Amino acid sequence: MTESRKPKYEEIYSKLRHDIINGTYPAGSFLPTESELMRGYNVSRTTIRNAIKLLKSDNFLKVTQGRGTEILPVKPQEGYAFTLMGKTEVSTHFEGYDTEKIVGQPSIIDIIPAPKEVSETFGIPEGEDVYRLQREKILEDTSFLYVVSYLRREDFPNLEENNGKIYFLYKFLEENYGTRFSSTKIKITAVGADFIQSRLLDVPLGSPLLMQKRRTYSNDKIVEYSLSYCRPEYMSISVSTSPEDVQHDPFLTRGF
């Protein structure tokens, strides 16, 4: 049986992407010209252009007329542990990895018709326009987490003007829209990587991923619905909870 391989442009995309992440092409610098890349990789102009198109769509590059193809920056991640309201704590762990090396790509923002699950979550008609924000988290030269967030347009007017500028969503929404997040509900399942997740996380199609469905609240209103896809060898999640009154509420013995 013949082994299936990625198209050549995806191989070039992966190589260039890796060089951008590890700093071979630092932020603010420019990619070599198409002709130089063609000679360097011994491929056609069409192959190079397709690879660059993917990098642009993932917010790694910006093409400026008369200047060239500029490398966009990544920024350090400021930590993953967080505490929910009340007596529940959730933390993420990266055994064997230095979390200070986590970096984030700026969010890609577009406006799409709300899928059924999104419309049901927000209580809006299916197909009503919502914001979709896509972003990646990178650890030691590898994208390990892909996040898709959905927001109502009426809650965050003109958010699309910040395409490519938002690195940390909750911090941005609090500082620019005054949104205070009060709680979140998360459902964790395992899924197989689809085409997009396979490409972004650099895993074979159908590989197992850790998926989190998250509903984030401001007071009693859902303001964000997100889907996160993580390479399971990178992250584990711990949840701890305690009752209000340990002596009179033996909740851990109920229903087990």
N, C-alpha and C positions, 0 to 999 in steps of 0.2 A: 504494500500500500504506500502511495506517495504521501510524504509528510507535508501537511499544509503549512504555508509560510505567510507571514505578513506581506502586504504589498510593499514595494521598495520605498515608497514615500513615507509609509509608517515607520519603517526602519530608520530612515533619515530623521524623521520627526523625533523618535525616541532618543537618538544619539544627540541631536541638538538640544533637546529638552534636558537631558542629563547634564550636558555641558553648561547650560544656563543655571541649573539648580546648584551644581557644585562650584560655580564661580569661574569656570574657564572663560565664559563670556560674562563679565560682571555687569551689574545694573548701571545703566547710563552709557555703556559701550554700544558698539554697533556690530551686527553680524557681518561676516565677509559678504562680498557681492555675490549675486547669483552665479556669475561666471566662475568666481573662485570656489564656490561651493560645488558647482558642477564638476570642476576639475578635481577637487579634493575628494569627492565621493564617487567620481566616475559615473555620473548619472545624467539624465536629460534635464533641461530647463523646466519641463512640466513637472517632473518628480520633485525638484527643489521647490517650485512654487506651491505644490500641493502640501509639502511638509510645512512650509512657512505659513500657509493658510491655516493649518491646524494649530500651530503655535500662536498665531494671532487670535484665533477663536478662543484659546485657553488663557488669554491675557498674559502671555509670556513676552510678546513682542508688540511694538507699535511702529508702523511705517509712517515716516514723515517725508513728505515730498521735498526733494532737493537735499535731504540729509542722509537718508538710508533707513535701515531697519534697526530700531533701538531696542535694547534689552530693558524690560520693566523690572522694578525692584521686588524683592521679597522682604518681609519683615519678621522679626522674631515673635514667636508665639508667647503670650504672657502667662501660660499655665492652664491646666485643664481641670484641676480639682475644683469642685463647687459644692455649695451647701444649699439644700432646698429649705423652704419654710417649714416650721414645725420641728418634728423630731426625726426627720429622715435626712440622711446624708448619702450622697453619691460621689464617688471619686473614680478617676480613671488612672490606670497604671501602665507604665511602659518599661517592663522588666528588661534590664540590660541596655536601655537607651538613655541618652542624656536629653532631658526634655528642654533644656536651654537651646538645643539645636533645632527645635521645631520652628518652621517658618510657614507663612501663609501667603497665598496668592491673592491679589485683589479680586473681589467678587465680580462676576459677569452678570449684569442685570438686563433682563428683557421682560416684555409684557406678553403674556400668553392667556388663552382661554382657560379658565379653571378646570382641571380634570375633576372627575366625579368625586374622588376621595377628598380633594381640596375643597370643593364647593360644599360637600356635606360637613366638613370640619368647621368651615367658617359660617355655614348657614346662608349661603348665597346661591343664586341660580347657577346651574352647571353651564359653563362656557363664558361666564362673566370674566372680564379681564382682571388678572392679578399680576403682581410682581413675582418673578422667579429670579432668585439669586443663586449662582453656582460658584463654588470655591473649593480649593484644595488645601490640605495641610501636608507638609513635606518634612520628613525626618531622615537625616543622614543621606541626602541625595535621592530619597525614594518618596514618592507620593503614597501615603498610607491611608488617607482619609479624603473622601469626596462628599461634599454636603450640598444639598439642594434645599433652599428655604423658599416658602411662599408667604407673601404678605398682601393684605388688602390695599388697593390703590388709595382708597379714601382715608386710610389710617396714616399713610406716609406720602403725601402729595409731592410730585416731582422727584421722587427717589431715583428715577432712571437717569437723572442728570449726574448722578454719582457713579455711573458705570466705570469700573476700573479703579475706584478710589477707596472702596470700603474693604478693610482688612479684617476688622473684628466687629461683627454685626451689632451685637448687643451694646457695646461701648458707643458705636456710632449712633444708634437710634436713641440712646439715652442723652447723648451730648447734643444731638441736632434736632430731635423731636420731643425731648422731655419724657420719653417712655421709661417707666419704672417697672421692671419685671418682678412679679410676685411669686410665681410658682411654675412648675413644668411637670408634664406627665410624659413618660417615655415607655415605649414598647420595644423590646429587643428581640429580634429574630435572626435566623440565618437565611441567606439567599444565595443564588448563583449569579456570578457577574455577567451582566449583559454586555453588548458591544461597547457602549460608552464607558462603563465602569472598567471593563477589561483594558481599554486603551489608556484611560487616565491613571489607573492604578498599576498598569503594566503586569497584569496577571492573565493566564489563559481564560478564554471564554468559558463560562460556567463554573469558575473557581469559587469556593465558598467565601462569602463575605459576612461580616457582622453588620446587620442593618438596625438602625435606631429610628423609630418614628417618634417625633417629639412634638408636643403641643405646648407652647409657652404662653403664659397668661400675664396680663396686666390687670390686677384686681381679679374680676371674674370673667374677663373677656379674653378669648384666644386672639393673640396678635401675630403669632408666627406658627406655621406648620412646616416641619422640616423632615427630610429623609437623609440619613447619614450612612455611608457605606465605607467600612473599614477593613483593611487586611487584618485577619484575626491574629496573625502572629505578632502584631505590633501592640495591640491594646487589649487590656482586660478591664472589666468594670466591677466595682464593689459597691454594694448598697447596704447601709446599716440603718436600722430604725428602732425606736424605743417608744414605749407608751408614756402617757402623761404622768401616770402614777404606777410605778413598778409593783408596789406592794398590793394594790387593789385591782390591778388590771393585767392578769396573766395572759396577755394576748398571744404569746408564742405557743401556748398549749392548745389553742382553739383551731380546729380544722386541719390539724396535721396528722 
